[in-house]
Amino acid sequence: MNKFLLTLLTLLWSVTSMASTERVYMSPMEASSWTLTSDSILRCELEHSIPGFGKAVFYRESGRVLGLKFISDYRYKKDMEVAFRSISASWKGVQTVADLAKLKSTGSHSMVSINSNAASYAYFELRQGYQPSLYFINDEFGTQAVSVILSTVNFSAVDTPFSDCVARLYPDHFDDVKLARVQFDFDDEFPLPAEEERALGRMLSYLKVDNSIQSILVSGHADYKGTRCYNDTLSARRAWYVYDYLMQSGVDSRKLRIEFKGESSPLVQGKDDKSRAKNRRVEVRLQK
């Protein structure tokens, strides 16, 4: 065999060898742990430590679907193709592999997040003894396949507490109620009672369960009809009415702030009746 052919075969063997190696991150049976790290009416969180890699976290927030994120100790490069897979446990006999989702790495320690049905499916499969996992090719220092596997060991011990937490979650998320608009009739400073309930009912209920709200901004507005001075005053009367309504509904006055915008900040542009009606409003915004 000539020297050139020998060198070529050596190179081919080296590349094949590197491509075939696989690094597997999985918690050993004796150390596998699942921990309920958040149990509240607003967030449930279940954490699984993966030695050498980092951790995986199932989470669900009020008003949102189940999510799963993998947090790595090492920051892998951005936009790597990552497969999220379902793998049957070895004790089931013939091992099967099925892709649940195709992902891209973020380039941060929070490597990938799964907020689709794949997260719920993976949780269900852990109950059945399957091992959901990440699979990707890391070519930063050569070419190496990497698998990050969720262990089923001790999962059943936290399944019920986590499921109970999810069942108690509040129906609304902060983003769903952080802004409310109370509409007013032309030249009116008092909304109809039905309008108060429509606009503020869900927000007021949410304020009873979320103690992280730091301030509540009440902003009064008017349409362009009338003088600027009159509209400034009208927007102030509307804002003060809603301010008082919130206080009477049990909102802590120390969190309330108020401002009057008059006609200076229309929600929509236009001078037709429909546009003017949308601009006659008080906005209430929750701030953390």
PyMOL commands that set and color helices and strands:
alter all, ss='L'
color gray80, all
select helices_A, chain A and resi 3-20+29-31+90-92+117-127+156-167+174-177+193-207+228-248+253-255+273-279
alter helices_A, ss='H'
color red, helices_A
select strands_A, chain A and resi 22-26+34-39+43-50+54-61+67-72+81-87+97-104+110-114+133-138+144-149+179-183+215-220+256-260+281-287
alter strands_A, ss='S'
color yellow, strands_A
deselect
rebuild
show_as cartoon
